[in-house]
Amino acid sequence: MLNKYLKLDQKGKIMAEYVWIDSIGETRSKSRVSSASGFPYLDPGPASRIVHLGMQATLQAKAPDLSRCPARHGPGGADSPLACARVNHDATAALGVAALGDERVGAKASGRFCSPPQTLDELKDKEYTPEDLPIWNFDGSSTGQAPGHDSDVYLRPCAVYPDPFRGAPNIIVLAECWNADGTPNKYNYRHECSKVMEAYADHEPWFGLEQEYTFLDHDDRPYGWPIGGFPAPQGPYYCGVGSGKVVLRDVVEAHYKACLFAGINISGTNAEVLSSQWEFQVGPVEGIAMGDQLWIARFFLARIAEDFGVKISLHPKPIKGAWNGSGLHSNFSTKEMRVEGGMKHIEEALKALEPHHAECIKEYGEDNDLRLTGDCETGSIEKFSWGVANRGTSIRVPRETAARGYGYFEDRRPASNADPYRVTKILMTSIFGKI
């Protein structure tokens, strides 16, 4: 039904929908409309103007160069919330407004920021980079990200993707959350992760994350479960085919296609052990782009589920008892592990991870103690363990890796609601050391 409205002439107007992840990992969004001449930056008044100009100087001094944020712009691939935004390609100065801290930013006497205007035709043919896009802000006091007396939180673009919802030439913009004083917001885990990935870039870390999730109805019960009862025991649901074994495959397929369109390196899907539970995999992806792509894929999933009238749960133990929980199994390798003799480096990494077990668990998601019981294909949260082809351990070394003598390992500890930036960062610092 919506498609016929999306095809209507926008009359030279552009809508930008900024979407981000709040303090408890839920999606928020707000939209603004612009004419071809750009977004209307209202004069914030003298006091706010000082804050804005101060933030510009602070970001220039402290913030990482936006040009380091990886981004691709076509269906062929994407290196990419805490936050993301949908912005129309047809904008002119709207999307040409330089980010705060960029050398091209100009501050008028009115306190407005400006950049040279561009024509619609120029922007239609342009591949956007984060530097092309404006910083925006939101009320952080309503999302648990800032106090009411200092509520502005800024959305700072760092990667760009095609928009699978409105279609070309619209785009999705991943952004970090920053405070008005030029410091990363408390819930901006990307910033520190990016520094770690840059410091250890020579190791060429590859990640592959397996995102498990559960479909819920509007009563927060697993979708398709009988009212007042339970489905048949686990067994037929994992990689199942057919009615009575799987539900909502159409949502899964729609999500898969949306990720492909946006250039997310989605590498597979399958029904999981719990009835109404599914999984998608993203990877291999190198460095900071792993967290970027998984957050965008999560956003796509929530947005598509909304269209189908169902909920997505990332809770690691949606149903108590002898039912499988949901994880974010994290596959990892470095260039040293991926070549002949790599098993030596894998074993050294596992030895380095063991003393950091408690520290890792703190970064691996909420309510993970309900899942890591030592049963239902998990290791115990109390102790570190690893084994070949063993899904009841903290770390699983695939049998193929052990047989070849090189490859990767799988950290099975992260919960499904874990922040991928925190997971990938702690893996790196536990193995290679803090920076």
Number of C-alpha atoms within 10 A of each C-alpha: 5 7 9 7 9 12 9 8 8 12 8 13 15 23 20 23 19 23 23 28 22 20 16 12 15 13 19 16 14 13 12 12 15 19 18 19 19 21 22 12 12 10 13 14 10 11 8 13 17 13 14 21 17 15 20 21 16 17 21 15 12 12 15 14 14 17 12 12 21 18 23 20 21 16 17 12 18 25 23 27 31 26 27 31 27 24 27 27 26 26 28 26 25 30 30 22 23 23 26 26 23 16 10 15 17 16 15 9 9 12 19 17 21 21 18 13 15 17 13 17 11 12 19 16 11 13 16 21 20 24 24 18 23 21 20 18 18 19 16 21 15 12 19 14 23 19 13 12 7 12 19 19 23 23 27 25 25 24 31 30 32 31 23 20 18 17 13 13 17 22 25 26 31 29 28 25 32 24 21 23 16 22 16 21 19 12 20 23 20 23 19 14 23 19 15 22 21 13 12 16 14 10 15 16 22 21 25 24 29 25 24 26 28 25 24 21 14 11 8 13 17 23 20 17 15 10 8 5 7 11 13 12 12 15 13 16 23 18 15 17 14 9 8 13 18 22 21 17 15 11 18 20 12 15 25 21 15 22 28 20 20 28 22 31 23 25 16 12 19 19 23 25 22 24 29 23 27 25 21 23 22 22 22 18 25 19 26 28 24 25 30 29 29 28 23 23 24 20 22 21 21 17 16 20 21 13 9 11 10 19 22 21 20 22 23 27 22 23 14 10 11 10 17 22 29 29 29 29 21 24 21 24 24 20 15 18 24 18 14 12 14 22 23 13 20 25 15 12 19 19 14 17 22 18 13 16 18 15 13 20 19 15 20 24 23 18 13 24 15 17 28 26 15 16 15 16 15 21 23 17 20 13 13 18 17 22 15 16 16 17 21 20 25 24 26 21 24 17 14 13 19 17 11 13 18 21 25 25 27 22 21 23 28 29 31 27 23 23 23 27 26 20 25 26 24 24 20 20 18 20 16 15 12 11 9
